[in-house]
Amino acid sequence: MPTFTNPNDDAEEAREALRGLAHATRSIDDPTDIYPVLGSLTNGLASLAQALHQLGDFHDGPALKRTWITNDARKGRSASYQASWELHRAAEMLRLVAETIDRAHEAEATIAYDSTDFPTARPTDRLSLDHGIGL
């Protein structure tokens, strides 16, 4: 369960959950699970990007003035700037990845799976690409 107050514990829980997801997706018995998984991943990546921006913001703010490395304030500030840059950069990359997964999520919504090929698949209502207009 997320603590919402302890970033270290919550990060560890997220790591374990992602490890479990990697294991669970080695084989897909019910392809109708793909759609909600993609939606959850998109939302999870948005939260991860937010967390990375917030960690970068920490290095942009007052922490920058208090940073030190073996009594060398310039090295400390330089390391803090580098950490901030990389964290914000990673957050923007994740935003782009989330947008890409969201497009896959939209495409997945249009797929209907044949229950004879996947007997464990649950019936679902999917979007139809047939708009009823023919030429």
C-alpha positions in Angstrom: 0.0 0.0 0.0 1.3 3.4 -0.8 2.2 5.6 2.1 1.8 9.0 0.4 4.3 10.3 2.9 7.5 8.1 2.5 9.0 8.5 -1.0 11.6 5.8 -0.4 9.0 3.1 0.6 6.6 4.2 -2.2 9.4 4.0 -4.8 10.4 0.5 -3.6 6.7 -0.6 -3.8 6.5 0.8 -7.4 9.7 -1.1 -8.3 8.2 -4.3 -7.0 4.9 -3.7 -8.8 6.7 -3.1 -12.1 8.7 -6.2 -11.6 5.5 -8.1 -11.0 4.0 -6.6 -14.2 7.1 -7.6 -16.2 6.6 -11.2 -14.9 2.9 -11.3 -15.5 3.1 -10.0 -19.1 5.4 -12.8 -20.2 2.4 -14.6 -21.5 -1.1 -13.2 -22.0 -4.0 -15.6 -21.5 -6.7 -13.0 -21.7 -5.9 -10.3 -24.3 -8.8 -8.1 -23.0 -6.4 -7.4 -20.0 -4.1 -5.4 -22.4 -6.4 -2.4 -22.6 -6.7 -1.7 -18.9 -3.0 -2.4 -18.4 -2.1 0.2 -21.0 -4.4 2.7 -19.3 -2.8 2.1 -16.0 0.7 2.3 -17.4 -0.1 5.7 -19.0 -1.4 7.0 -15.7 1.5 5.6 -13.8 4.0 7.1 -16.1 2.3 10.5 -15.7 2.7 10.1 -11.9 6.4 9.0 -12.3 7.1 12.1 -14.5 5.5 14.3 -11.9 7.7 12.8 -9.2 10.8 13.2 -11.2 10.0 16.9 -11.9 9.4 17.3 -8.1 12.7 15.8 -7.3 14.3 18.0 -9.9 12.6 21.0 -8.3 14.1 20.1 -5.0 17.6 20.6 -6.5 16.5 23.8 -8.2 15.3 25.4 -4.9 16.8 26.0 -1.5 18.7 22.7 -1.5 21.0 24.1 -4.1 22.3 26.7 -1.5 22.9 24.0 1.1 24.6 21.5 -1.2 28.2 20.5 -0.4 30.7 17.9 -1.4 33.8 17.6 0.8 33.8 21.3 1.6 33.6 22.4 -2.0 30.4 24.4 -2.5 31.0 24.9 -6.2 31.2 21.1 -6.8 28.0 20.6 -4.7 26.1 23.2 -6.7 27.4 21.7 -10.0 26.2 18.3 -8.9 22.8 19.7 -7.9 22.4 21.4 -11.2 23.3 18.2 -13.0 20.9 16.1 -11.0 18.1 18.6 -11.6 18.8 18.7 -15.3 18.8 14.9 -15.6 15.6 14.5 -13.5 13.7 17.1 -15.5 15.0 15.6 -18.8 13.9 12.1 -17.7 10.5 13.4 -16.7 10.0 14.9 -20.2 11.1 11.7 -21.8 8.5 9.8 -19.7 5.8 12.2 -20.7 6.6 11.4 -24.4 6.6 7.7 -23.6 3.2 8.0 -21.8 1.8 9.8 -24.9 3.0 7.0 -27.1 1.5 4.3 -24.8 -1.8 6.3 -24.8 -1.9 6.1 -28.6 -1.4 2.3 -28.3 -4.2 2.3 -25.7 -6.5 4.1 -28.1 -5.7 1.6 -30.9 -6.2 -1.3 -28.5 -9.7 -0.1 -27.9 -10.6 -0.9 -31.5 -9.4 -4.5 -31.4 -11.9 -7.4 -30.8 -10.4 -10.8 -29.9 -12.0 -14.0 -31.2 -13.1 -16.1 -28.2 -12.2 -19.3 -30.0 -8.6 -18.2 -30.1 -8.7 -17.0 -26.5 -11.3 -19.0 -24.6 -10.5 -17.2 -21.3 -11.1 -13.8 -22.8 -14.0 -11.8 -21.4 -16.5 -10.3 -23.8 -16.0 -6.6 -24.2 -17.7 -3.7 -26.0 -15.1 -2.1 -28.3 -15.2 0.9 -30.4 -16.1 0.3 -34.0 -14.2 1.8 -36.9 -17.3 1.3 -39.1 -19.0 4.7 -39.0 -22.0 3.5 -41.1 -21.1 5.6 -44.1 -20.2 3.8 -47.3 -19.2 5.1 -50.6 
